[in-house]
Amino acid sequence: MIKTINVTKTIDVPAEKAWKAISSIGGLERWFPVIKTCTVEGEGVGAVRTLELAQGGKMRDRIDEIDYENKRFRYLRFEHPFPIKNYLCTIEVTTAPGDRRSTISWSVEVELDAVPNNAPDYKPCPGASIALQVERNEEDKAHAVMVDFLKNIISDAITAIEQDLRNSMVR
């Protein structure tokens, strides 16, 4: 089951400054409390960043696009501890109305693990189809929890980016 998660926030930081931070590839530990360290192998498109998680485990991303003109950044998370098959993220930064503001649009396409749809139609006992439906309903709830979890992490990260950049503008 493929889900698209979109989080868009306007922040009180100029677009150029927000873009510079996001397109730098590294430094995610400043914005995501769950990340202990962020290391980057290579430069630009094709670079791989490794994110060590604070509670153990790691995630790895391959940078697929850095479009400086349109301020768009895309990466594929190919290693992670989540019940997700595919994780493709696109971040875009645009200038927002008002003095020194920008909008960050963070979109993630994920393929969540699913109950196989090829379960046989044969019902060996009364209630078997109900059991499968309950299992699918529980899976839907689990997917909703995962989507909410990702939305919250992204939203919190955008807020942390804003705070980090605003603090650096004051210094």
Order of alpha helices (4+ residues) and beta strands (2+ residues): beta-alpha-beta-beta-beta-beta-beta-beta-alpha
